[in-house]
Amino acid sequence: MRLMTAIVAACAALSLAACESAADKNAEVKADALEAQAAVAPTEAAETALNAKADAIEQNAGNADGGATTANTPDTSPSK
């Protein structure tokens, strides 16, 4: 019984990992780059704008799969 539970859990984890598309990965890379720029932005306004762009990219990537991952997209804005 424990072995079967472990197998089912492993399959579930692999299924979730497979849900991330290439578009999601590319969006994450772009968003991370914007967030890095925001971290060293010279003004609060520039930081807020860059973080907003990063959030929009992450949200749009989540919507590319029908919204299945949108709820899982973290709010990374330190301005809030």
C-alpha positions in Angstrom: 0.0 0.0 0.0 2.8 2.4 0.8 4.6 1.6 -2.4 1.5 2.3 -4.4 1.0 5.6 -2.6 4.6 6.6 -3.4 4.1 5.6 -7.1 0.9 7.7 -7.4 2.6 10.6 -5.7 5.6 10.4 -8.0 3.3 10.3 -11.1 1.4 13.3 -9.9 4.6 15.3 -9.4 5.8 14.4 -12.9 2.4 15.4 -14.3 2.6 18.8 -12.7 6.2 19.3 -13.9 5.2 18.5 -17.4 2.5 21.3 -17.4 5.1 24.0 -17.6 5.4 24.9 -21.3 8.2 26.4 -23.2 6.3 29.7 -23.2 6.1 29.6 -19.4 9.8 29.0 -19.1 10.6 31.8 -21.6 8.3 34.2 -19.8 9.9 33.3 -16.5 13.4 34.1 -17.9 12.1 37.5 -19.2 10.3 38.3 -16.0 13.4 37.4 -13.9 15.5 39.7 -16.1 13.1 42.6 -15.5 13.0 41.9 -11.8 16.8 42.0 -11.7 16.7 45.4 -13.4 14.0 46.6 -11.0 16.3 45.6 -8.0 18.9 48.1 -9.2 16.5 50.7 -10.6 17.5 54.3 -9.8 14.0 55.4 -8.7 11.0 53.9 -7.0 8.9 54.7 -10.1 11.3 52.8 -12.3 11.3 49.8 -10.0 7.5 49.8 -9.8 7.2 50.0 -13.6 9.7 47.1 -14.2 8.1 44.9 -11.6 4.7 45.6 -13.2 6.0 44.5 -16.6 7.5 41.4 -15.0 4.2 40.6 -13.3 2.3 41.1 -16.6 4.6 38.8 -18.5 4.1 36.1 -15.8 0.4 36.5 -15.8 0.2 36.3 -19.6 2.2 33.2 -19.6 -0.2 31.7 -17.1 -3.1 32.6 -19.3 -1.4 30.9 -22.3 -2.4 27.5 -20.9 -6.0 28.5 -20.3 -5.3 30.0 -16.9 -4.4 26.7 -15.3 -1.3 28.2 -13.7 -2.4 31.8 -13.3 -3.4 31.2 -9.6 0.1 29.8 -9.0 1.9 32.9 -10.3 3.5 34.7 -7.4 3.1 38.4 -6.9 6.8 39.4 -6.9 6.3 43.1 -6.5 8.2 44.4 -3.4 6.3 47.7 -3.8 3.1 46.3 -2.4 
